[in-house]
Every structure is written in structure tokens, then in C-alpha cells.
Amino acid sequence: MSGGQQASAASVPRPTAQPLAHACSGFRPPAWLRNPHLQSVLASSGIRRLKFRRQAAALLAGSEEVRLVLSPELTLQGFHAAPTTAPARGLVVLLHGWEGSAQSTYVLCLGARLLAAGYSVFRLNFRDHGETQHLSREIFHSARIDEVVAAVAETTRRFGCGPLYLGGYSLGGNFALRVALCARSSGIALTYVFAVCPAIHPPHVLSAIEAAPRYYHAYFVRKWRRSLARKQSLYPEQYDFSWTERVTMRELTAGLVERHTAFDSIDAYLHAYSLAGERLAALDVPGAILVAADDPVCPVTDYQGLRLPASMELCISTHGGHCGFIRSAALDSFAEDFILQRLEARLGGCAQP
């Protein structure tokens, strides 16, 4: 925590939880940085990417592209980097948010911090993300958990080096928590899971985006349509997405569900990857969830309604926006410190603040 900052986050009590071993610390950005929309935009902004280009350079230079051939019909892409001066202290698999990628600013910033701290880092691209539409014929949707579980298992088989950590942002946080739920049954020896502003209840997330300032909706729809256009150009005999012109996100989601999934309705699809209520109560992997009360994309009430095991820490900060937690004009993120501190604590390197 930088000088002068005060703790403003609170660990939310859960019916099944015991007192946490480490209190959840928060952050208080200066007044000019408390706007949740500014926080959200800065998290993945080109300005922040430029600011941390030197730190990211070591990660990018040391990363090798990896193709995970999961079936004859599906290959996923990732990037692996390992420390060069000492054995890795563990493997951290990072999952990006929806329509983000392994090259997203927030992924690169955290990955660079982890690599510098001695961890091996694997940044996975979901199907159709990071310009990988050519690696699979079928389109991405958020209920495709089996392939992410398989990718984590294969990544661990190839690059496992001590403790295995898994984490993600936004939709990536949702996937990370779902992988953790079935890690043991899938033969994945997961040590710890972390999620920053994970999407908990997709119906509420969709409604929140619709209620947020219009640029959120425009941003996501524009990126989604661009991805679909690339998919159509690669498989013109299978896809015609001309109908996606001038539709809302809800209409686009419903249309894709109807045309390209086995779900009966948009509601059935959105509930298929929901983690609301008691769905995380069965987690048998320790971890932490960091969220912001002012998140304009993922409503804080979704987190407050969770039932979590005692081994899962839920930290709700007053400020932070969606995946932001930018603490100063230097554009450094409290979220990265939060994650590093907890991984270090798992290794016995230090205590959580």
C-alpha cells in the first residue's frame, strides 16, 4: 500500500466462513481517480500499456507461443514465459476478460510482475480471442468450460513446476472459478485461484452493461462484431453474420444462442455459466476474489449474495471500477499487489497485509 493510503475494503462475512487468516486490505485512490468509469478505462488503456512497456518487454521477449491441440477440431493458443536466472517458484495461468486477449494490458502488467517475482507464466487465449478464429471452426461462447479445463490440464502437464495458480479478470475470473470447482475431478492439482471482478451472474452483467454509459455497450458490441466478421471471412460457407448489423448486445447474444448453440434460450445460456448464490460453496481450492463496490459492469450485490467456503477470501473495495484499482498517476494497480501478496503468502514468503 503506498504512503497515505487507507484501507477501505471489507471482507464480507459468509455463513460458512471462519475468520480469515489475513485481513483483506484495500486502497483509497486520490479523489480525481475515484470515478469508476475512469478506473475501468485506464485498466486496459493504451496509455497504461505504454507506461509499463519496459516491464512488459521482458515478458514478451521471454514468451514462446504454444499451441494446445485439444481435439481435431480445436486448438487453443497461449504464451509461456519462465524465469531465466532461477527455477520457477510455480506456474501461474492467466485468463483474460471477454473480447480481451493474452495481450491485454492488464494481463501483460500482471504477467510481467509475476515473471519478475520468479513465477512461470502462461497466458491463455480463449477460443476466437487474440486473433485465433482460424484455430477452431465453431464459435466461442462462455459456457465452453470443458475446453478451458482441458487447456489448463495440458498446460500443467507441459509446464508444471511446483505449485499451480490460476486466475483471471472479469469473464476470465468466472472461468478461473469454474475451473477450480472441477479441478480435483479433472486431475488438476490446483494450489490457489484468484479472480478480479469476476462475472458472477451473467443476466445481471448484461443488464448492467445496458444501464452503464453507452460507450461500454458500444465497445463490447464493436469488438464482438469484429471478431464475428473475421470468423465469417475464414469460414464463409458456415457463417453469415450480416444480421448482426445495428443490433443490441442482448439481441446479438440471443441471436447467436439461437443459431449456434444447443441452448433453448438466452436465459438458459446466461444461467449456464452463472456462479450466483451457492454455486461456489463447493470450492475445495483456497483463493481470493477482489471486487469493487462501484463496478459498473459486475454488480456488487452479486458478490454480496455469494456463499463461499472459509478458504475463499472475498474483498470488496469501495473504489476500483471494473478491473481497475489504479492507485495513482503512475497507473500502477493495487490488484497486482493484492495477487502477488497472496501468492507469496501461499509460499510462506510473507504475510498478507
Helices and strands as residue ranges (DSSP letters): E 10-11, G 31-33, H 36-43, H 46-51, H 53-61, E 64-71, E 74-81, E 91-95, H 105-116, E 120-124, G 133-135, H 145-159, E 164-169, H 171-181, E 192-196, H 202-211, H 214-234, G 242-244, H 249-260, H 266-272, E 287-292, H 300-304, E 312-317, H 334-347
